């Protein structure tokens, strides 16, 4: 859940060479739960959280949070 994200949509991506979405989409003010893919090779990844406006056609994120993670 993101504080202050009422009215926004959230997507979560996991990136290494390419990116894959690890969950479909959540409302920004609701808890987000997602499983990581089972077949991930060990290594360093970027976890990207995209905050999008509530309009369903909005593709450009309003805010991007990235965090390096090690699997």
N, C-alpha and C positions, 0 to 999 in steps of 0.2 A: 504494500500500500504506500502511496506517495502522499505526503502531507501537502495540502493545497492543490491537489490535482483533480478536484471536482470539475466535471465537465470535459475532461480530457480522456483520450484513449492511450493505452500503453502497449508497446510491443517489446519483446525481449529476444535478442539475437545472440548467438554464440559464433565467434569468428576465429578462424585461424588463417588459412589461405583464402578460403571462401567463407561466407556467412550462411547460417541456417537459423530459421526462426525456431525457438524452442517452446513457444506457446503461441496461440493464435493472437488473441487480443483481449485486454481487460479494460474495464473502466478504471480510471486513475485513482478513485477513492475506495476501491475494493481490494481485498487481499489478492495477491497474485501467486499462484502455485504452478510449478512446471517441473516435469522430470527432465533430467539431462539425457541425451541420447545414449543408449547402451553400448554402442560400438565405437566410442570415442578413443582414438589413440592417445597415449600419454603425451603431454606437451603443454606449451603455453597457449592460452586463448585470451580473447577479449570478450567480455560479457558486455553487451550494449543494450541499454534501456532507452527506448525512444518514446518521447512524449509528443503525441499528436493532438490536433484540435478535434473537437467532437464531430465535425463534419465528416461523413463516411468517405468522401472523395479526397480528403486531405492526405497527401503523400509526403510532403516535406515536414520533418519533425520540428516542433517548436523548441525542443531541448533534447540533447543527447548526453547520457551519462555512460562513460566507459570505464571498465575496471579490468585490469590484467588479472587473470586467474591461472592457476597451474593445476592440471588434472593428473 
